[in-house]
Amino acid sequence: MPFNEFLSYMTLVIVFALTPGPNMMLYLTYTFEYGRKAGWATAAGVVSSFVFHVSAVAFGLTALLLSHPQVFEIIRYCGIAYLFYLAYKNLKTIKWKEAGQRRTVVNLRRFYTDGFIGNLLNPGSLMLYFSILPQFVHPERGHVLRQNLMLGGLQMLGSFITNCTIVFFAGYAADTFFKNEKYQQWLRYCMSALIILFAVKMLFFKMK
């Protein structure tokens, strides 16, 4: 891949990673409530599920999915339901913490799983790959599958580094919120509302 094309592709990857969406709301929520380790575990779950999205594009499964809209709709509604569940769980499960006290993270697997399932059921991520990757694949350069996998790998790496960087800086802001119970409540309500907002947005998501 020529350097200028590589630069254009990675710029797109970073821009999309910086665009607010359900994945960002999820790992920021966990970062604010549980600390950086929880945010990084969530980001790891998100990037892991991209393996399935890349595979779907590389092996032509996305085209098959587009030819069966009812399957796409099932995935979409499952994703919407899961986002509503995460927002509900965020509001219901945690007792307000005393000032300066953060909940102890017992098992990071929960955060990894939430990130993994949330992104796996996000039709926007799947359609992003379907619309972007083919623009950078050139059959005359050789093995198409190899190109798809390389581009997918670069996207996963770029997104993961970007997300982890966001989590790192969000960790500093988290300390401010945990000094006051009202800040905790405000944060919880706002983050849950944003997750619900993205769930509602997915109701109107249409295949192009």
Secondary structure, DSSP 4 states (H G I P E B T S, - for coil): --HHHHHHHHHHHHHHHHS--HHHHHHHHHHHHH-HHHHHHHHHHHHHHHHHHHHHHHTTHHHHHHT-HHHHHHHHHHHHHHHHHHHHHHHHS-PPPPTT-------THHHHHHHHHHHHT-HHHHHHHHHHGGGG--GGGS-HHHHHHHHHHHHHHHHHHHHHHHHHHHHHHHHHHTT-HHHHHHHHHHHHHHHHHHHHHHHT----
